[in-house]
Amino acid sequence: MSDQSPRAPSWLRSRSGLVLLAFLAIGAFFVITEHTAHVLGILPYLLLLACPLLHLFHGGHRGGHGEHRGHGEGGGGDGAGDSR
């Protein structure tokens, strides 16, 4: 025999939980529809702001252009400049 009792429904499955979810869904719909124009209007500025931030925080390229390996060595390049 099983000693498990039937599980009680979760709070979100109760009547008050479903009403709360319905109100939150309606509120989210109106917030999204009313503020979409504001978000889309600021999007070009966010893209312009992302450019310098990417240059500042992009890791791994702190040494400048002088530390490339394989330049000027006999066989370390990709062969693009070889005339063989």
N, C-alpha and C positions, 0 to 999 in steps of 0.2 A: 504494500500500500504506500501511497505517496502522502507525505506529511505537508506538502505545499498547499497553502491556501490560495484561492484565486487572487490574482493581482488586482489591486485597486487601480482605476484609470488615473493617468497622470493629470496634473492640474490643467495642462493645455487642452486636454480632451474634454474637460468639463464645460458646462454651458458658459460660465463666466470667462474661461480661458478662450473659448471660440469667439465670444463677443469682443474680447480684447484684441485677438488676432485680426478680426474683421476691421476694427477701428484703426489698428496700426497699418493695415494694408491700404485702407482708404486714405489715411493721412500721408503715407508714403507716395501714393499715386499723385495726390495734389501737390506735394512738395516737389516731386520730380517734374511734373508738367509745368508748374509755375516758375521754377528756377532753371529750367533747361536753357533758356535764352541767356541768362546771366552767366552760366557756366560756359556755354559755347562762345560768348562774347569775350571772355578772358582767356580762352584757349590759345590764341596766337601769342599773347604775352607770356604765357607759361612756356611755350616752345622756345621763345627768345631767351627766357631766363634759364632754360635747361642747357643751352649751349655753353655759356661760361661755367656753369656748375659742373658739366661733364668734363670740361678741360681742367678744372681745379681738382676734382676728386677722382679722376681716372688714374688708377694705380698702375705702377710698373714702368712708367716712362719718366722717371725723375732724372735720368742721366743726360738728357739732351740727345743731340744727334752724333756726338763724338764717340759713343760707346758701342756702335754696331759691330758685331763680330763678323768676320769673313770678308770685309771690304779690304781690298788691297792684297789679299793672300792668294796663293796659287790655285787652290781648289775648293775654297770655302763658299763660293757664291752659287747662284742658281744657274749660271751659264748664260744669262741673258746678254752679257757683253762680250762673250767669247767670239772670236772670228775663225774658229776651227772648222 
